[in-house]
Amino acid sequence: MALIAGDDLSQWHDTPLWAKRSETAKKGYAPIMYGSQADKIAYQRASELFEAADAAERMARTAVATTSSANGQTVERVVKKKDIGFPSAAALQDYILELVGAQEYFCELTNLPLELDEVNGDPAMFASLDRIDSSGHYAPGNLQVVCRFANFWKGASDNVEFRRLIESIRSSVSI
């Protein structure tokens, strides 16, 4: 009623509930509080798909940009020749979405949850497109979606060797 009447709302802004909802709104999402469990799950899944589509678009853009400047030219060092094995950036984006879905939104190398929200997420955990065989191209069968830090750490390393090292770390950590 105070809102409708045009009254001062500052008393409401000081409440813990208002502060919590304001903080949630700044992050760009809010949990569904009402509706059936099926509705809540459907909403969450739809949100994940939208985030996955945005992340897939970003990864496809990065791959296209990488290949456009990686034609084997010599500068201070030789940049590997990398090609896109898809008919279009949209086809690559669709493939990335399939990968993310097949991986159930987990990093293929570490099994950690992928971060899809670049605005509010942890940059080290952002979804990143990795070539399984680093000397190969951005082509079907040679791609996996991993956490950005894992892609950085793997670099040009052999995929099997990197997985072995990750498993070594995992088995040495006591839980």
C-alpha positions as CSV (number, residue, x, y, z in Angstrom):
1,M,0.0,0.0,0.0
2,A,2.9,2.3,0.8
3,L,4.2,1.9,-2.8
4,I,0.8,2.6,-4.3
5,A,0.3,5.6,-2.0
6,G,3.7,7.0,-2.9
7,D,4.9,6.8,0.7
8,D,8.5,6.7,1.8
9,L,9.9,3.1,1.4
10,S,13.2,3.6,3.2
11,Q,11.9,1.6,6.3
12,W,11.5,-1.4,4.0
13,H,14.9,-1.0,2.4
14,D,16.6,-1.5,5.7
15,T,15.0,-4.9,6.4
16,P,17.2,-8.1,6.1
17,L,14.7,-9.6,3.6
18,W,15.0,-6.5,1.3
19,A,18.8,-6.6,1.5
20,K,18.8,-10.3,0.6
21,R,16.4,-9.9,-2.3
22,S,18.3,-6.8,-3.5
23,E,21.6,-8.8,-3.5
24,T,20.0,-11.7,-5.4
25,A,18.6,-9.3,-8.0
26,K,22.1,-7.8,-8.6
27,K,23.3,-11.3,-9.4
28,G,20.6,-11.6,-12.1
29,Y,18.7,-14.6,-10.8
30,A,16.2,-15.5,-8.1
31,P,15.1,-18.9,-6.9
32,I,11.6,-19.9,-7.7
33,M,9.7,-19.9,-4.4
34,Y,6.2,-20.9,-5.6
35,G,4.7,-23.5,-7.9
36,S,5.1,-27.2,-8.2
37,Q,8.4,-29.1,-7.9
38,A,8.1,-29.8,-11.6
39,D,7.7,-26.1,-12.4
40,K,10.8,-25.3,-10.2
41,I,12.9,-28.0,-12.0
42,A,11.7,-26.9,-15.4
43,Y,12.6,-23.3,-14.6
44,Q,16.1,-24.3,-13.3
45,R,16.7,-26.4,-16.4
46,A,15.6,-23.6,-18.7
47,S,17.9,-21.2,-16.9
48,E,20.8,-23.7,-17.4
49,L,20.0,-24.1,-21.1
50,F,20.1,-20.3,-21.6
51,E,23.4,-20.0,-19.7
52,A,24.7,-23.0,-21.7
53,A,23.7,-21.3,-24.9
54,D,25.5,-18.1,-23.9
55,A,28.6,-20.0,-22.9
56,A,28.5,-22.1,-26.1
57,E,28.3,-18.9,-28.1
58,R,31.3,-17.4,-26.3
59,M,33.3,-20.6,-26.8
60,A,32.4,-20.7,-30.5
61,R,33.4,-17.1,-30.9
62,T,36.7,-17.7,-29.2
63,A,37.4,-20.7,-31.4
64,V,36.6,-18.8,-34.6
65,A,38.7,-15.8,-33.5
66,T,41.6,-18.2,-32.6
67,T,41.5,-19.9,-36.0
68,S,41.2,-16.6,-37.9
69,S,44.6,-15.5,-36.5
70,A,46.3,-18.9,-36.4
71,N,47.4,-19.6,-39.9
72,G,51.0,-20.7,-39.2
73,Q,52.5,-17.2,-39.6
74,T,55.8,-16.5,-37.9
75,V,55.9,-13.6,-35.5
76,E,58.1,-13.9,-32.4
77,R,57.0,-17.6,-32.3
78,V,55.2,-20.0,-34.5
79,V,51.5,-20.2,-33.9
80,K,50.0,-23.6,-34.6
81,K,47.7,-23.8,-37.5
82,K,44.2,-24.5,-36.3
83,D,41.1,-25.0,-38.4
84,I,37.4,-25.2,-37.7
85,G,35.9,-28.5,-38.8
86,F,32.3,-27.2,-38.9
87,P,30.4,-25.7,-41.7
88,S,29.6,-22.6,-39.6
89,A,30.0,-21.0,-36.2
90,A,26.4,-21.8,-35.5
91,A,27.1,-25.5,-36.2
92,L,30.1,-25.3,-33.8
93,Q,27.9,-23.6,-31.2
94,D,25.3,-26.4,-31.5
95,Y,28.0,-29.0,-31.1
96,I,29.3,-27.3,-28.0
97,L,25.7,-27.3,-26.5
98,E,25.5,-31.0,-27.2
99,L,28.8,-31.5,-25.4
100,V,27.8,-29.5,-22.4
101,G,24.5,-31.4,-22.1
102,A,26.3,-34.8,-22.5
103,Q,28.7,-33.8,-19.8
104,E,25.8,-32.7,-17.6
105,Y,27.4,-29.3,-17.0
106,F,30.6,-30.8,-15.5
107,C,34.2,-30.3,-16.6
108,E,35.2,-33.3,-18.8
109,L,38.7,-33.4,-17.2
110,T,38.0,-32.6,-13.5
111,N,34.3,-33.4,-13.0
112,L,33.9,-30.0,-11.3
113,P,30.7,-28.1,-12.1
114,L,31.1,-25.7,-15.1
115,E,30.5,-22.1,-14.5
116,L,28.3,-20.6,-17.2
117,D,27.6,-17.2,-15.9
118,E,30.5,-14.9,-16.9
119,V,29.0,-11.9,-15.0
120,N,28.8,-13.4,-11.5
121,G,30.8,-16.6,-11.8
122,D,34.3,-17.7,-10.8
123,P,36.5,-17.0,-13.9
124,A,38.7,-20.0,-13.2
125,M,35.6,-22.2,-13.5
126,F,34.2,-20.7,-16.7
127,A,33.3,-23.3,-19.4
128,S,36.2,-23.4,-21.9
129,L,36.4,-25.3,-25.2
130,D,39.5,-27.6,-25.3
131,R,40.9,-29.6,-28.1
132,I,41.5,-33.2,-26.9
133,D,44.5,-33.5,-29.2
134,S,46.1,-30.1,-29.0
135,S,47.8,-30.5,-32.3
136,G,44.5,-31.2,-33.9
137,H,41.7,-28.9,-35.1
138,Y,38.4,-27.7,-33.7
139,A,36.6,-30.6,-35.2
140,P,33.9,-33.1,-34.1
141,G,35.4,-35.8,-31.8
142,N,38.4,-33.6,-30.9
143,L,36.6,-31.2,-28.5
144,Q,35.6,-31.3,-24.9
145,V,34.3,-28.6,-22.5
146,V,36.4,-28.0,-19.5
147,C,37.0,-25.5,-16.7
148,R,39.1,-22.6,-17.9
149,F,41.8,-23.3,-15.3
150,A,42.0,-26.9,-16.5
151,N,42.4,-25.8,-20.1
152,F,45.1,-23.4,-19.1
153,W,47.0,-26.0,-17.1
154,K,46.6,-28.7,-19.8
155,G,48.0,-26.4,-22.5
156,A,49.4,-28.5,-25.3
157,S,49.8,-31.6,-23.0
158,D,48.6,-35.0,-24.0
159,N,45.0,-35.5,-22.8
160,V,45.5,-39.0,-21.4
161,E,48.6,-37.8,-19.5
162,F,46.7,-34.8,-18.1
163,R,43.8,-37.0,-17.0
164,R,46.4,-39.3,-15.3
165,L,47.8,-36.3,-13.4
166,I,44.4,-35.0,-12.4
167,E,43.6,-38.6,-11.1
168,S,46.9,-38.5,-9.1
169,I,45.9,-35.3,-7.5
170,R,42.4,-36.6,-6.8
171,S,43.7,-39.8,-5.2
172,S,46.2,-38.0,-3.0
173,V,43.7,-35.7,-1.5
174,S,42.2,-37.1,1.7
175,I,38.5,-36.4,2.2
